[in-house]
Amino acid sequence: MRHVRESGLKSKFIAWAQMVSAKGEQPPGNSIEAISYAYELGFSGVEMDLRLTGDGVPVLMHDDTLDRTTTGSGPVVSLSFAELQQFEIKQRWKGEPVRIASLEQALRVNGDKGTFLCDMRINAKAIDAIRRAIVASGFDEKLLQISAYSDREGILFKEAFPKASVFSKRYGQPETIPFTWLSRIDQRLDGVMIEMPNEAGSIGDIVDFVHSKGKQVVTFVHYHWRDLAALQGLIDDGVDYILTQHHAMIPLVGPAAFSGAAERSTAQADTRLQ
């Protein structure tokens, strides 16, 4: 059974770091360009993956090595941020080269346009480096969201950034998520972040249970699509934040979900997985 959300409470759409596309355009994933493009399309926030350089600078990068996405090679942690600047991201944007960006640079571009969700592929030992990036960029901590790969890490991030929203992340089909796990989520955390394959059905029972605990639900994709009907189902289920490539769904959640400018493009999303 679908649980249709109470009128006035809207889901918010977060742009997935690795793929933001529309009308055949797609900036490189985990880039400054992807952040700017996401807000042009009307997303309420962005999700970016974080890695740490050899000199302790948090950078936008999914993999722990440079090989797949850049012209460089080897572990990200083996080079300083300055050394990383000799490489380009393999995919160009509008004919121009794209460089690996630091978290500080990304937060400056994001500004107050919307929420900035950090997928923490670095552990809590990087807290001081993340704090330096936030302070240097002038970013509002209340707009910071963090997905942690364990409650223990999540608690450390929450203690360091109490104004941020911290979510415990879990992979796998939602029907395999035991309510015992949901019950054990530490009360200091702000909610859960769960994978949502296209073929998965309603998660209204999960959303209701998490909401009953005063927490929020974030859903994410992992190299598969949520079609428009499935995304509508997540809205009906009352999911708080939905990571997606489909900006064409934004009109369905209404302007109240926008954190940035009201005037946004709502053209049909490009549905090619590249």
Secondary structure, DSSP 8 states (H G I E B T S, - for coil): ------TT---EEEE-TT---BTTB---SSSHHHHHHHHHHT-SEEEEEEEE-TTS-EEE-SSSBSTTTBS--SBGGGS-HHHHTT--BSS-BTTB-----BHHHHHHHHTTSSEEEEEE-S-GGGHHHHHHHHHHHT--GGGEEEEESSHHHHHHHHHH-TTSEEEEEE-S-GGG--HHHHHHS-TTS-EEEEE--TT----HHHHHHHHHTT-EEEEE-SSS---HHHHHHHHHHT-SEEEES-GGGHHHH-GGG-SS-S------------
